[in-house]
Amino acid sequence: MEGLDFTELHLETELLWSEISVGDSVMLEADLYESNIFKLRKNQMYEVVAKLQNMAPEPSMLVVESDITGDLIRLHPALLCSYQVSNNYTSHSQ
């Protein structure tokens, strides 16, 4: 994503966010720390338990559960290195 301006980056992450569904698995590019507390591991698949859609300029976020702390963690799609579509159909209301 080198050389992208904010608008292009925002559009690309919103597109990625829309491609990922609740129940899919995502993997982070690097370990995630919040307030200097280790929350998520890189190279670990995490199930998406919710999606939060925001209006620009705020990014839409994915929500996963930490296997370290048990906390629900909001993830910006730009932090992902890959995702895997779930084989199970997940029904949810909006």
N, CA, C and O atoms as a Tinker XYZ file with bonds, in Angstrom:
   376  protein
     1  N      0.812000   -1.189000    0.000000    73     2
     2  CA     0.000000    0.000000    0.000000    64     1     3
     3  C      0.857000    1.255000    0.000000    63     2     4     5
     4  O      0.386000    2.328000    0.376000    81     3
     5  N      2.096000    1.133000   -0.413000    73     3     6
     6  CA     2.981000    2.283000   -0.459000    64     5     7
     7  C      2.448000    3.333000   -1.428000    63     6     8     9
     8  O      1.899000    3.011000   -2.482000    81     7
     9  N      2.622000    4.587000   -1.047000    73     7    10
    10  CA     2.253000    5.666000   -1.935000    64     9    11
    11  C      0.772000    5.993000   -1.969000    63    10    12    13
    12  O      0.354000    6.838000   -2.761000    81    11
    13  N     -0.035000    5.351000   -1.137000    73    11    14
    14  CA    -1.469000    5.637000   -1.129000    64    13    15
    15  C     -1.751000    6.851000   -0.258000    63    14    16    17
    16  O     -1.156000    7.011000    0.808000    81    15
    17  N     -2.651000    7.694000   -0.709000    73    15    18
    18  CA    -3.068000    8.778000    0.168000    64    17    19
    19  C     -4.155000    8.260000    1.105000    63    18    20    21
    20  O     -4.612000    7.125000    0.968000    81    19
    21  N     -4.565000    9.096000    2.055000    73    19    22
    22  CA    -5.533000    8.671000    3.059000    64    21    23
    23  C     -6.827000    8.168000    2.429000    63    22    24    25
    24  O     -7.371000    7.156000    2.871000    81    23
    25  N     -7.329000    8.858000    1.403000    73    23    26
    26  CA    -8.592000    8.473000    0.766000    64    25    27
    27  C     -8.488000    7.091000    0.138000    63    26    28    29
    28  O     -9.397000    6.274000    0.286000    81    27
    29  N     -7.392000    6.818000   -0.560000    73    27    30
    30  CA    -7.212000    5.510000   -1.183000    64    29    31
    31  C     -7.081000    4.415000   -0.133000    63    30    32    33
    32  O     -7.659000    3.338000   -0.278000    81    31
    33  N     -6.319000    4.689000    0.926000    73    31    34
    34  CA    -6.164000    3.713000    2.002000    64    33    35
    35  C     -7.504000    3.429000    2.662000    63    34    36    37
    36  O     -7.834000    2.277000    2.944000    81    35
    37  N     -8.279000    4.488000    2.908000    73    35    38
    38  CA    -9.596000    4.317000    3.519000    64    37    39
    39  C    -10.502000    3.464000    2.629000    63    38    40    41
    40  O    -11.186000    2.566000    3.121000    81    39
    41  N    -10.509000    3.736000    1.331000    73    39    42
    42  CA   -11.339000    2.966000    0.408000    64    41    43
    43  C    -10.908000    1.499000    0.356000    63    42    44    45
    44  O    -11.753000    0.603000    0.342000    81    43
    45  N     -9.606000    1.253000    0.329000    73    43    46
    46  CA    -9.126000   -0.128000    0.289000    64    45    47
    47  C     -9.474000   -0.890000    1.564000    63    46    48    49
    48  O     -9.866000   -2.055000    1.502000    81    47
    49  N     -9.333000   -0.245000    2.713000    73    47    50
    50  CA    -9.665000   -0.947000    3.952000    64    49    51
    51  C    -11.174000   -1.154000    4.093000    63    50    52    53
    52  O    -11.610000   -2.166000    4.641000    81    51
    53  N    -11.967000   -0.211000    3.606000    73    51    54
    54  CA   -13.423000   -0.396000    3.633000    64    53    55
    55  C    -13.836000   -1.554000    2.713000    63    54    56    57
    56  O    -14.745000   -2.316000    3.044000    81    55
    57  N    -13.175000   -1.682000    1.574000    73    55    58
    58  CA   -13.457000   -2.792000    0.668000    64    57    59
    59  C    -13.098000   -4.116000    1.331000    63    58    60    61
    60  O    -13.870000   -5.073000    1.270000    81    59
    61  N    -11.931000   -4.174000    1.962000    73    59    62
    62  CA   -11.532000   -5.391000    2.678000    64    61    63
    63  C    -12.526000   -5.706000    3.784000    63    62    64    65
    64  O    -12.923000   -6.859000    3.954000    81    63
    65  N    -12.933000   -4.679000    4.544000    73    63    66
    66  CA   -13.911000   -4.865000    5.620000    64    65    67
    67  C    -15.200000   -5.479000    5.072000    63    66    68    69
    68  O    -15.783000   -6.363000    5.700000    81    67
    69  N    -15.642000   -5.012000    3.904000    73    67    70
    70  CA   -16.902000   -5.512000    3.338000    64    69    71
    71  C    -16.771000   -6.953000    2.833000    63    70    72    73
    72  O    -17.770000   -7.670000    2.770000    81    71
    73  N    -15.575000   -7.381000    2.477000    73    71    74
    74  CA   -15.346000   -8.750000    2.000000    64    73    75
    75  C    -15.359000   -9.777000    3.129000    63    74    76    77
    76  O    -15.667000  -10.945000    2.897000    81    75
    77  N    -15.033000   -9.361000    4.330000    73    75    78
    78  CA   -14.928000  -10.261000    5.477000    64    77    79
    79  C    -16.266000  -10.314000    6.196000    63    78    80    81
    80  O    -16.891000   -9.280000    6.434000    81    79
    81  N    -16.705000  -11.525000    6.544000    73    79    82
    82  CA   -17.993000  -11.720000    7.218000    64    81    83
    83  C    -17.785000  -12.207000    8.651000    63    82    84    85
    84  O    -16.726000  -12.731000    8.999000    81    83
    85  N    -18.820000  -12.023000    9.472000    73    83    86
    86  CA   -18.816000  -12.611000   10.807000    64    85    87
    87  C    -18.674000  -14.120000   10.630000    63    86    88    89
    88  O    -19.373000  -14.724000    9.816000    81    87
    89  N    -17.767000  -14.724000   11.393000    73    87    90
    90  CA   -17.502000  -16.157000   11.283000    64    89    91
    91  C    -16.245000  -16.466000   10.490000    63    90    92    93
    92  O    -15.681000  -17.552000   10.625000    81    91
    93  N    -15.791000  -15.514000    9.650000    73    91    94
    94  CA   -14.535000  -15.697000    8.929000    64    93    95
    95  C    -13.379000  -15.588000    9.920000    63    94    96    97
    96  O    -13.553000  -15.094000   11.034000    81    95
    97  N    -12.216000  -16.045000    9.513000    73    95    98
    98  CA   -11.017000  -15.955000   10.345000    64    97    99
    99  C    -10.044000  -14.964000    9.732000    63    98   100   101
   100  O     -9.897000  -14.893000    8.512000    81    99
   101  N     -9.379000  -14.194000   10.595000    73    99   102
   102  CA    -8.411000  -13.204000   10.136000    64   101   103
   103  C     -7.077000  -13.425000   10.843000    63   102   104   105
   104  O     -7.026000  -13.953000   11.954000    81   103
   105  N     -5.995000  -13.009000   10.175000    73   103   106
   106  CA    -4.657000  -13.124000   10.733000    64   105   107
   107  C     -3.984000  -11.756000   10.686000    63   106   108   109
   108  O     -4.074000  -11.045000    9.685000    81   107
   109  N     -3.313000  -11.396000   11.769000    73   107   110
   110  CA    -2.626000  -10.114000   11.863000    64   109   111
   111  C     -1.212000  -10.204000   11.317000    63   110   112   113
   112  O     -0.565000  -11.250000   11.365000    81   111
   113  N     -0.759000   -9.083000   10.800000    73   111   114
   114  CA     0.587000   -8.985000   10.253000    64   113   115
   115  C      1.644000   -8.885000   11.357000    63   114   116   117
   116  O      2.799000   -9.258000   11.148000    81   115
   117  N      1.249000   -8.382000   12.527000    73   115   118
   118  CA     2.172000   -8.215000   13.656000    64   117   119
   119  C      1.402000   -8.405000   14.958000    63   118   120   121
   120  O      0.174000   -8.313000   14.979000    81   119
   121  N      2.124000   -8.669000   16.041000    73   119   122
   122  CA     1.492000   -8.746000   17.352000    64   121   123
   123  C      0.782000   -7.428000   17.648000    63   122   124   125
   124  O      1.233000   -6.364000   17.222000    81   123
   125  N     -0.328000   -7.503000   18.378000    73   123   126
   126  CA    -1.091000   -6.306000   18.712000    64   125   127
   127  C     -1.005000   -6.035000   20.212000    63   126   128   129
   128  O     -1.268000   -6.907000   21.040000    81   127
   129  N     -0.631000   -4.814000   20.530000    73   127   130
   130  CA    -0.583000   -4.336000   21.911000    64   129   131
   131  C     -1.537000   -3.160000   22.023000    63   130   132   133
   132  O     -1.620000   -2.331000   21.116000    81   131
   133  N     -2.261000   -3.087000   23.142000    73   131   134
   134  CA    -3.088000   -1.923000   23.465000    64   133   135
   135  C     -2.681000   -1.452000   24.846000    63   134   136   137
   136  O     -2.706000   -2.231000   25.800000    81   135
   137  N     -2.308000   -0.196000   24.965000    73   135   138
   138  CA    -1.832000    0.365000   26.235000    64   137   139
   139  C     -0.718000   -0.503000   26.829000    63   138   140   141
   140  O     -0.701000   -0.772000   28.030000    81   139
   141  N      0.205000   -0.934000   25.976000    73   139   142
   142  CA     1.355000   -1.760000   26.354000    64   141   143
   143  C      0.984000   -3.139000   26.894000    63   142   144   145
   144  O      1.790000   -3.784000   27.565000    81   143
   145  N     -0.241000   -3.589000   26.600000    73   143   146
   146  CA    -0.678000   -4.930000   27.005000    64   145   147
   147  C     -0.816000   -5.782000   25.760000    63   146   148   149
   148  O     -1.502000   -5.401000   24.811000    81   147
   149  N     -0.163000   -6.937000   25.764000    73   147   150
   150  CA    -0.190000   -7.869000   24.636000    64   149   151
   151  C     -1.605000   -8.425000   24.495000    63   150   152   153
   152  O     -2.130000   -9.035000   25.426000    81   151
   153  N     -2.225000   -8.214000   23.320000    73   151   154
   154  CA    -3.619000   -8.615000   23.115000    64   153   155
   155  C     -3.803000   -9.724000   22.087000    63   154   156   157
   156  O     -4.566000  -10.661000   22.322000    81   155
   157  N     -3.104000   -9.631000   20.932000    73   155   158
   158  CA    -3.276000  -10.614000   19.859000    64   157   159
   159  C     -1.921000  -10.988000   19.271000    63   158   160   161
   160  O     -0.998000  -10.175000   19.227000    81   159
   161  N     -1.824000  -12.242000   18.819000    73   159   162
   162  CA    -0.579000  -12.752000   18.253000    64   161   163
   163  C     -0.608000  -12.671000   16.728000    63   162   164   165
   164  O     -1.649000  -12.874000   16.102000    81   163
   165  N      0.546000  -12.371000   16.145000    73   163   166
   166  CA     0.663000  -12.467000   14.696000    64   165   167
   167  C      0.640000  -13.941000   14.319000    63   166   168   169
   168  O      0.917000  -14.806000   15.149000    81   167
   169  N      0.311000  -14.218000   13.078000    73   167   170
   170  CA     0.278000  -15.590000   12.546000    64   169   171
   171  C     -0.674000  -16.508000   13.302000    63   170   172   173
   172  O     -0.493000  -17.725000   13.289000    81   171
   173  N     -1.674000  -15.952000   13.953000    73   171   174
   174  CA    -2.715000  -16.709000   14.653000    64   173   175
   175  C     -4.047000  -16.340000   14.019000    63   174   176   177
   176  O     -4.323000  -15.157000   13.817000    81   175
   177  N     -4.877000  -17.326000   13.702000    73   175   178
   178  CA    -6.193000  -17.032000   13.134000    64   177   179
   179  C     -7.169000  -16.684000   14.263000    63   178   180   181
   180  O     -7.220000  -17.362000   15.289000    81   179
   181  N     -7.936000  -15.620000   14.054000    73   179   182
   182  CA    -8.959000  -15.182000   15.004000    64   181   183
   183  C    -10.289000  -15.093000   14.282000    63   182   184   185
   184  O    -10.372000  -14.554000   13.178000    81   183
   185  N    -11.333000  -15.625000   14.909000    73   183   186
   186  CA   -12.669000  -15.579000   14.313000    64   185   187
   187  C    -13.280000  -14.195000   14.502000    63   186   188   189
   188  O    -13.236000  -13.623000   15.591000    81   187
   189  N    -13.850000  -13.673000   13.423000    73   187   190
   190  CA   -14.552000  -12.391000   13.483000    64   189   191
   191  C    -15.900000  -12.632000   14.160000    63   190   192   193
   192  O    -16.726000  -13.393000   13.658000    81   191
   193  N    -16.116000  -11.974000   15.308000    73   191   194
   194  CA   -17.356000  -12.172000   16.062000    64   193   195
   195  C    -18.351000  -11.043000   15.827000    63   194   196   197
   196  O    -19.532000  -11.175000   16.147000    81   195
   197  N    -17.872000   -9.923000   15.262000    73   195   198
   198  CA   -18.761000   -8.793000   14.953000    64   197   199
   199  C    -18.057000   -7.864000   13.983000    63   198   200   201
   200  O    -16.838000   -7.908000   13.817000    81   199
   201  N    -18.864000   -7.014000   13.341000    73   199   202
   202  CA   -18.352000   -5.978000   12.447000    64   201   203
   203  C    -19.012000   -4.667000   12.844000    63   202   204   205
   204  O    -20.217000   -4.613000   13.089000    81   203
   205  N    -18.212000   -3.616000   12.904000    73   203   206
   206  CA   -18.718000   -2.294000   13.253000    64   205   207
   207  C    -18.523000   -1.377000   12.055000    63   206   208   209
   208  O    -17.395000   -1.091000   11.653000    81   207
   209  N    -19.633000   -0.923000   11.492000    73   207   210
   210  CA   -19.553000   -0.043000   10.332000    64   209   211
   211  C    -19.638000    1.408000   10.779000    63   210   212   213
   212  O    -20.594000    1.809000   11.442000    81   211
   213  N    -18.633000    2.187000   10.412000    73   211   214
   214  CA   -18.573000    3.603000   10.759000    64   213   215
   215  C    -18.655000    4.448000    9.501000    63   214   216   217
   216  O    -18.446000    3.956000    8.393000    81   215
   217  N    -18.954000    5.703000    9.681000    73   215   218
   218  CA   -18.986000    6.658000    8.582000    64   217   219
   219  C    -17.621000    7.336000    8.498000    63   218   220   221
   220  O    -16.976000    7.575000    9.519000    81   219
   221  N    -17.183000    7.645000    7.271000    73   219   222
   222  CA   -15.904000    8.317000    7.052000    64   221   223
   223  C    -15.889000    9.611000    7.855000    63   222   224   225
   224  O    -16.927000   10.266000    7.951000    81   223
   225  N    -14.786000    9.998000    8.423000    73   223   226
   226  CA   -13.445000    9.439000    8.246000    64   225   227
   227  C    -13.107000    8.310000    9.208000    63   226   228   229
   228  O    -12.005000    7.766000    9.141000    81   227
   229  N    -14.020000    7.941000   10.102000    73   227   230
   230  CA   -13.753000    6.839000   11.025000    64   229   231
   231  C    -13.762000    5.515000   10.269000    63   230   232   233
   232  O    -14.652000    5.285000    9.451000    81   231
   233  N    -12.789000    4.637000   10.526000    73   231   234
   234  CA   -12.751000    3.358000    9.819000    64   233   235
   235  C    -13.750000    2.354000   10.383000    63   234   236   237
   236  O    -14.037000    2.357000   11.580000    81   235
   237  N    -14.267000    1.511000    9.527000    73   235   238
   238  CA   -15.082000    0.393000    9.986000    64   237   239
   239  C    -14.138000   -0.642000   10.583000    63   238   240   241
   240  O    -13.011000   -0.798000   10.113000    81   239
   241  N    -14.587000   -1.344000   11.607000    73   239   242
   242  CA   -13.715000   -2.246000   12.350000    64   241   243
   243  C    -14.280000   -3.665000   12.395000    63   242   244   245
   244  O    -15.486000   -3.882000   12.277000    81   243
   245  N    -13.377000   -4.612000   12.567000    73   243   246
   246  CA   -13.730000   -5.998000   12.820000    64   245   247
   247  C    -13.522000   -6.241000   14.312000    63   246   248   249
   248  O    -12.686000   -5.587000   14.936000    81   247
   249  N    -14.272000   -7.171000   14.883000    73   247   250
   250  CA   -14.127000   -7.489000   16.303000    64   249   251
   251  C    -13.781000   -8.966000   16.435000    63   250   252   253
   252  O    -14.448000   -9.827000   15.861000    81   251
   253  N    -12.717000   -9.247000   17.207000    73   251   254
   254  CA   -12.295000  -10.615000   17.493000    64   253   255
   255  C    -12.104000  -10.746000   18.994000    63   254   256   257
   256  O    -12.017000   -9.745000   19.704000    81   255
   257  N    -12.037000  -11.995000   19.482000    73   255   258
   258  CA   -11.782000  -12.229000   20.896000    64   257   259
   259  C    -10.329000  -12.611000   21.090000    63   258   260   261
   260  O     -9.810000  -13.476000   20.386000    81   259
   261  N     -9.673000  -11.970000   22.040000    73   259   262
   262  CA    -8.275000  -12.263000   22.333000    64   261   263
   263  C     -8.152000  -13.629000   22.998000    63   262   264   265
   264  O     -8.874000  -13.938000   23.945000    81   263
   265  N     -7.231000  -14.439000   22.490000    73   263   266
   266  CA    -6.952000  -15.723000   23.134000    64   265   267
   267  C     -6.029000  -15.543000   24.331000    63   266   268   269
   268  O     -5.784000  -16.494000   25.074000    81   267
   269  N     -5.518000  -14.339000   24.524000    73   267   270
   270  CA    -4.607000  -14.050000   25.627000    64   269   271
   271  C     -5.365000  -13.483000   26.822000    63   270   272   273
   272  O     -5.194000  -13.948000   27.949000    81   271
   273  N     -6.204000  -12.477000   26.575000    73   271   274
   274  CA    -6.906000  -11.794000   27.672000    64   273   275
   275  C     -8.398000  -12.113000   27.740000    63   274   276   277
   276  O     -9.033000  -11.885000   28.770000    81   275
   277  N     -8.959000  -12.635000   26.659000    73   275   278
   278  CA   -10.400000  -12.879000   26.605000    64   277   279
   279  C    -11.193000  -11.643000   26.234000    63   278   280   281
   280  O    -12.414000  -11.713000   26.099000    81   279
   281  N    -10.519000  -10.504000   26.064000    73   279   282
   282  CA   -11.185000   -9.249000   25.695000    64   281   283
   283  C    -11.655000   -9.290000   24.249000    63   282   284   285
   284  O    -11.077000   -9.988000   23.416000    81   283
   285  N    -12.712000   -8.535000   23.960000    73   283   286
   286  CA   -13.103000   -8.297000   22.580000    64   285   287
   287  C    -12.256000   -7.150000   22.062000    63   286   288   289
   288  O    -12.172000   -6.095000   22.690000    81   287
   289  N    -11.625000   -7.362000   20.905000    73   287   290
   290  CA   -10.676000   -6.407000   20.352000    64   289   291
   291  C    -11.189000   -5.899000   19.015000    63   290   292   293
   292  O    -11.590000   -6.686000   18.157000    81   291
   293  N    -11.176000   -4.579000   18.838000    73   291   294
   294  CA   -11.519000   -3.954000   17.562000    64   293   295
   295  C    -10.272000   -3.926000   16.691000    63   294   296   297
   296  O     -9.212000   -3.472000   17.121000    81   295
   297  N    -10.409000   -4.417000   15.458000    73   295   298
   298  CA    -9.290000   -4.467000   14.532000    64   297   299
   299  C     -9.553000   -3.616000   13.306000    63   298   300   301
   300  O    -10.614000   -3.711000   12.689000    81   299
   301  N     -8.604000   -2.801000   12.962000    73   299   302
   302  CA    -8.653000   -2.065000   11.705000    64   301   303
   303  C     -8.235000   -3.044000   10.605000    63   302   304   305
   304  O     -7.246000   -3.754000   10.786000    81   303
   305  N     -8.939000   -3.113000    9.483000    73   303   306
   306  CA    -8.603000   -4.059000    8.415000    64   305   307
   307  C     -7.171000   -3.930000    7.884000    63   306   308   309
   308  O     -6.627000   -4.899000    7.355000    81   307
   309  N     -6.555000   -2.758000    8.013000    73   307   310
   310  CA    -5.183000   -2.581000    7.525000    64   309   311
   311  C     -4.168000   -3.379000    8.344000    63   310   312   313
   312  O     -3.030000   -3.549000    7.905000    81   311
   313  N     -4.552000   -3.870000    9.522000    73   311   314
   314  CA    -3.649000   -4.655000   10.361000    64   313   315
   315  C     -3.568000   -6.117000    9.931000    63   314   316   317
   316  O     -2.732000   -6.867000   10.436000    81   315
   317  N     -4.432000   -6.527000    9.002000    73   315   318
   318  CA    -4.508000   -7.933000    8.607000    64   317   319
   319  C     -3.495000   -8.272000    7.522000    63   318   320   321
   320  O     -3.168000   -7.447000    6.669000    81   319
   321  N     -3.005000   -9.518000    7.579000    73   319   322
   322  CA    -2.166000  -10.000000    6.478000    64   321   323
   323  C     -2.934000  -11.014000    5.640000    63   322   324   325
   324  O     -2.590000  -11.246000    4.481000    81   323
   325  N     -3.982000  -11.625000    6.219000    73   323   326
   326  CA    -4.807000  -12.553000    5.442000    64   325   327
   327  C     -6.124000  -12.818000    6.169000    63   326   328   329
   328  O     -6.291000  -12.497000    7.346000    81   327
   329  N     -7.043000  -13.414000    5.426000    73   327   330
   330  CA    -8.290000  -13.862000    6.036000    64   329   331
   331  C     -8.761000  -15.118000    5.328000    63   330   332   333
   332  O     -8.381000  -15.388000    4.189000    81   331
   333  N     -9.598000  -15.883000    6.023000    73   331   334
   334  CA   -10.116000  -17.132000    5.485000    64   333   335
   335  C    -11.632000  -17.136000    5.658000    63   334   336   337
   336  O    -12.149000  -16.900000    6.749000    81   335
   337  N    -12.323000  -17.405000    4.568000    73   335   338
   338  CA   -13.779000  -17.451000    4.600000    64   337   339
   339  C    -14.227000  -18.701000    5.329000    63   338   340   341
   340  O    -13.687000  -19.783000    5.102000    81   339
   341  N    -15.207000  -18.560000    6.200000    73   339   342
   342  CA   -15.734000  -19.675000    6.974000    64   341   343
   343  C    -16.526000  -20.619000    6.071000    63   342   344   345
   344  O    -17.191000  -20.182000    5.132000    81   343
   345  N    -16.447000  -21.899000    6.363000    73   343   346
   346  CA   -17.253000  -22.886000    5.650000    64   345   347
   347  C    -18.657000  -22.986000    6.203000    63   346   348   349
   348  O    -19.541000  -23.570000    5.576000    81   347
   349  N    -18.863000  -22.411000    7.385000    73   347   350
   350  CA   -20.183000  -22.445000    8.036000    64   349   351
   351  C    -20.943000  -21.178000    7.746000    63   350   352   353
   352  O    -20.369000  -20.090000    7.765000    81   351
   353  N    -22.227000  -21.301000    7.477000    73   351   354
   354  CA   -23.080000  -20.135000    7.253000    64   353   355
   355  C    -23.387000  -19.516000    8.603000    63   354   356   357
   356  O    -23.823000  -20.215000    9.518000    81   355
   357  N    -23.167000  -18.219000    8.742000    73   355   358
   358  CA   -23.477000  -17.502000    9.968000    64   357   359
   359  C    -24.605000  -16.529000    9.702000    63   358   360   361
   360  O    -24.531000  -15.715000    8.782000    81   359
   361  N    -25.647000  -16.613000   10.507000    73   359   362
   362  CA   -26.776000  -15.699000   10.364000    64   361   363
   363  C    -26.671000  -14.637000   11.439000    63   362   364   365
   364  O    -26.411000  -14.959000   12.598000    81   363
   365  N    -26.869000  -13.375000   11.080000    73   363   366
   366  CA   -26.856000  -12.298000   12.040000    64   365   367
   367  C    -27.788000  -11.190000   11.589000    63   366   368   369
   368  O    -28.058000  -11.020000   10.400000    81   367
   369  N    -28.268000  -10.449000   12.560000    73   367   370
   370  CA   -29.180000   -9.353000   12.234000    64   369   371
   371  C    -28.394000   -8.045000   12.218000    63   370   372   373
   372  O    -27.317000   -7.935000   12.804000    81   371
   373  N    -28.963000   -7.065000   11.535000    73   371   374
   374  CA   -28.290000   -5.761000   11.445000    64   373   375
   375  C    -29.064000   -4.715000   12.180000    63   374   376
   376  O    -28.653000   -3.555000   12.216000    81   375
